[in-house]
Amino acid sequence: MLFIFFINLCNSFTMMNTKINTKITPINRLNMGCDYYIDKDLHIYNHNDKIFSYISLEHERGYYFFISSLDEDEDGYNTEHAQYIDNTLEPKMKPIIIYCNNSFTKVSFEYKYKNIIEDELDLFNKTLNDVSKIIKIENRYNRE
């Protein structure tokens, strides 16, 4: 009998701590900050080579991790830090042509992107015949 009472007492404290912890510290990654963003988009061009739509594929957060052999008060630290930020914000992915000359450049691109692209084109009452090219582009920019 005493053992059952002890187990119930432990469970009540565990439940109470769980309730308190979820109220104090929300477990949500979207509330976390970041230093910069990485976006990967599909840019859809018409036959005049003008972008008439884009589709956002990925939106990631990035964090600076700068390590220097210089102290932050030494000469050259600020230029080294600025160069690091410029290098980090430079896109790592080269633009990829997904669609050109009325066909997808790879069969895997067709399987992966065709439905997404057609859904976007339906919003503009257009079809793939109205598109000259589609390019996948990476963009990196600082958080404001």
C-alpha positions in Angstrom: 0.0 0.0 0.0 2.8 2.3 0.9 4.6 1.5 -2.4 1.5 2.4 -4.5 1.2 5.7 -2.6 4.9 6.4 -3.3 4.5 5.7 -7.0 1.4 8.0 -7.2 3.3 10.7 -5.4 6.2 10.5 -7.9 3.9 10.5 -10.9 2.1 13.6 -9.6 5.4 15.5 -9.3 6.5 14.4 -12.7 3.3 15.6 -14.3 3.5 18.8 -12.4 7.1 19.4 -13.6 6.1 18.6 -17.2 3.3 21.1 -17.1 5.5 23.8 -15.6 8.4 23.2 -18.1 6.2 23.4 -21.1 4.8 26.7 -20.0 8.2 28.3 -19.1 10.3 27.0 -22.0 8.3 26.6 -25.3 9.8 23.9 -27.4 9.6 25.5 -30.9 12.5 25.8 -33.3 10.7 28.7 -35.1 11.3 30.9 -32.1 15.1 30.6 -32.4 17.1 33.4 -33.9 19.7 33.2 -36.7 22.3 35.2 -38.4 21.4 34.8 -42.0 18.9 33.0 -44.3 19.5 30.6 -47.2 16.7 30.4 -49.8 16.5 28.1 -52.7 13.9 29.1 -55.4 12.8 28.2 -58.8 12.7 31.3 -61.1 10.2 30.9 -64.0 10.9 33.0 -67.1 8.5 33.8 -69.9 9.5 33.9 -73.6 10.7 37.5 -73.2 13.3 36.3 -70.6 11.5 38.1 -67.8 10.7 36.4 -64.5 7.0 36.2 -64.0 7.0 33.9 -61.0 9.2 32.1 -58.5 8.6 29.1 -56.3 10.2 29.0 -52.9 11.6 25.5 -52.3 13.7 25.9 -49.1 14.1 28.5 -46.4 16.9 27.6 -44.0 18.5 29.5 -41.1 22.3 29.9 -40.9 24.6 30.8 -38.1 28.0 32.5 -38.2 30.9 30.6 -36.7 33.8 32.9 -36.9 37.1 31.9 -35.4 40.2 34.2 -35.7 43.8 34.0 -34.6 43.5 37.7 -33.9 42.1 39.3 -30.8 39.0 41.4 -31.5 40.9 44.6 -30.5 43.9 43.9 -32.9 44.2 45.6 -36.3 42.8 43.5 -39.1 40.2 41.7 -37.0 37.3 43.8 -38.5 38.4 43.2 -42.1 38.9 39.5 -41.5 35.5 39.3 -39.9 33.9 41.3 -42.8 35.6 39.0 -45.3 34.3 35.9 -43.4 30.7 37.3 -43.6 31.1 38.1 -47.3 32.3 34.5 -48.0 29.5 33.0 -45.9 26.8 35.0 -47.7 28.1 34.0 -51.1 25.8 31.3 -52.6 27.4 27.9 -52.5 25.2 26.4 -55.2 25.6 27.4 -58.8 22.3 28.1 -60.6 20.8 25.0 -62.2 18.7 25.0 -65.4 15.7 22.8 -64.6 13.6 23.5 -67.8 14.7 24.8 -71.2 13.6 24.4 -74.8 10.1 23.0 -73.8 11.6 20.1 -71.9 13.1 19.3 -68.5 16.9 18.9 -68.6 16.8 15.7 -66.5 14.1 13.1 -66.0 14.7 13.4 -62.2 13.9 17.2 -62.4 10.6 16.4 -64.2 9.6 13.9 -61.5 10.6 16.2 -58.7 9.3 19.6 -59.9 6.6 19.1 -62.6 3.6 19.1 -60.2 4.9 22.0 -58.2 5.5 24.1 -61.3 2.2 23.2 -62.9 0.3 24.2 -59.8 2.1 27.6 -59.8 1.4 28.1 -63.5 -2.3 27.3 -63.0 -2.5 30.4 -60.8 -1.4 32.5 -63.8 -3.6 30.6 -66.3 -0.4 29.4 -68.1 1.1 26.1 -69.1 4.6 24.9 -69.6 4.4 26.0 -73.2 4.4 29.6 -72.0 7.7 29.1 -70.1 11.0 29.6 -71.8 13.2 28.4 -68.9 13.2 27.6 -65.2 16.3 28.0 -63.1 17.0 26.9 -59.5 18.9 29.6 -57.6 20.3 29.9 -54.1 20.2 33.2 -52.3 21.8 34.1 -49.0 21.1 37.3 -47.0 21.5 38.7 -43.5 18.7 38.7 -41.1 17.3 42.1 -40.6 
